[in-house]
Amino acid sequence: MAKLIHLEGTTLEGGGQLLRIAVGLSSLTKIPINITNIRGKRSGGGGLKTQHLTSVQWLGQASKARLSGAGLKSKEITFRPNTNSNGLQVLTDVHIKQSTPGSINLVFQAILPYILFSGSEAPVRIKITGGTNVSNSPSFDYISQVLLPVLAKIGVPLIDSELHTRGWSTGGTRLGSVTYTITPLQAALPAFQLIDRGEIQSVTATVLAPRSCERHFREELEVMFDKRATHIFGSREPEYDITFEDSHNEKRYHLLLVATTTTGVKLGRDWLYDHGFRAGKVDYIISSIVKKVASDLVAEIEHGGCADEYLRDQLVVFQALSKGRSQVNGGMKKAALLEPSLHAKTAQWVVNEMLGVEFDEGGACDGIGLVPGKGLAAESDVAADEELARDLERLNIQ
């Protein structure tokens, strides 16, 4: 039986990401974990919120884990996957329901590695109810336009996303739902290299706002693209597209900008407006949103990396589980390697504590080559077989 690994929840970023990655890896590898001071650096006392509890409970059921301490606002859990069951099981049609607009996409991120490496031969449809546009969480638009295309680029079978209704944490809470159709891996994920960004080829802008604001948003964006053309596109002719969707609420504003490069890299930055609203200040709000998101995207472009700040930490788990040495170029700042965010450092710390995977300063690591549906034991068997084959070859034994 694997030794219980203790993880201190206030380490580095000290939020929910540590929990999501750790429980996801535990369910996959059957390594038991104990997490204390969960979300200990968050305001309001920390502990499990709806989306965290939903993720933990689903992964616990999927891996037949013995789970203790799981409840809303709980600050400590122990997660012991069943080591006696053969392989990893997952239903092919699942509906995960939340009664509040907890982030759908944080739940999706938590359970995605388990589903991808489950070894299931049939596509898995996961419908999740909750929030699609939630403060301090990745939006559905970011997931569908940035994360999923990049996962496909590194070798993950293309994941389909279908938005049924939007769920919001602003302008009055509202539940929404999304269905993700995932085709699990049938062999270890090959090592991948995201090191050549190329030039910015095009930018898409996705605006969610009251219909009355459409014209103003389009004008602000067009002026921004004109003024920042050189910073965004360099010497290339500016190529951009603006999509507008009615948010049906005067207090719901969201903007996502996604830059696509000549090598297929996606860089995205967005903002769900969460500041105060005052009568007669709509023009200021629109201008502020466009200015902030554009500045954030330009900063990402100037770094020269192949993953934006938020994508970089989401790729850590896939680097750690892939077979071979994978690298993600995070870019440069003032002639030095751009330091990973606290989220990325936290993700790297978790995979090191649980899997022994170490990252170098250039964003590279040697993955464990997890075999889908088999877990760590199979990975060890494969490694042993390969070592035996090399020994026989050296001895010239046929």
Secondary structure as GFF3:
##gff-version 3
##sequence-region A 1 398
A	DSSP	beta_strand	5	8	.	.	.	ID=ss1
A	DSSP	alpha_helix	16	29	.	.	.	ID=ss2
A	DSSP	beta_strand	33	36	.	.	.	ID=ss3
A	DSSP	three_ten_helix	43	45	.	.	.	ID=ss4
A	DSSP	alpha_helix	50	62	.	.	.	ID=ss5
A	DSSP	beta_strand	66	68	.	.	.	ID=ss6
A	DSSP	beta_strand	77	80	.	.	.	ID=ss7
A	DSSP	beta_strand	93	96	.	.	.	ID=ss8
A	DSSP	alpha_helix	104	116	.	.	.	ID=ss9
A	DSSP	beta_strand	124	130	.	.	.	ID=ss10
A	DSSP	alpha_helix	140	142	.	.	.	ID=ss11
A	DSSP	pi_helix	143	147	.	.	.	ID=ss12
A	DSSP	alpha_helix	148	153	.	.	.	ID=ss13
A	DSSP	beta_strand	160	165	.	.	.	ID=ss14
A	DSSP	beta_strand	176	182	.	.	.	ID=ss15
A	DSSP	beta_strand	193	194	.	.	.	ID=ss16
A	DSSP	beta_strand	200	209	.	.	.	ID=ss17
A	DSSP	three_ten_helix	211	213	.	.	.	ID=ss18
A	DSSP	alpha_helix	214	227	.	.	.	ID=ss19
A	DSSP	alpha_helix	229	233	.	.	.	ID=ss20
A	DSSP	beta_strand	240	246	.	.	.	ID=ss21
A	DSSP	beta_strand	254	261	.	.	.	ID=ss22
A	DSSP	beta_strand	266	272	.	.	.	ID=ss23
A	DSSP	alpha_helix	282	303	.	.	.	ID=ss24
A	DSSP	alpha_helix	309	314	.	.	.	ID=ss25
A	DSSP	alpha_helix	316	321	.	.	.	ID=ss26
A	DSSP	beta_strand	323	328	.	.	.	ID=ss27
A	DSSP	beta_strand	332	333	.	.	.	ID=ss28
A	DSSP	beta_strand	336	337	.	.	.	ID=ss29
A	DSSP	alpha_helix	342	355	.	.	.	ID=ss30
A	DSSP	beta_strand	364	368	.	.	.	ID=ss31
A	DSSP	alpha_helix	375	394	.	.	.	ID=ss32
###
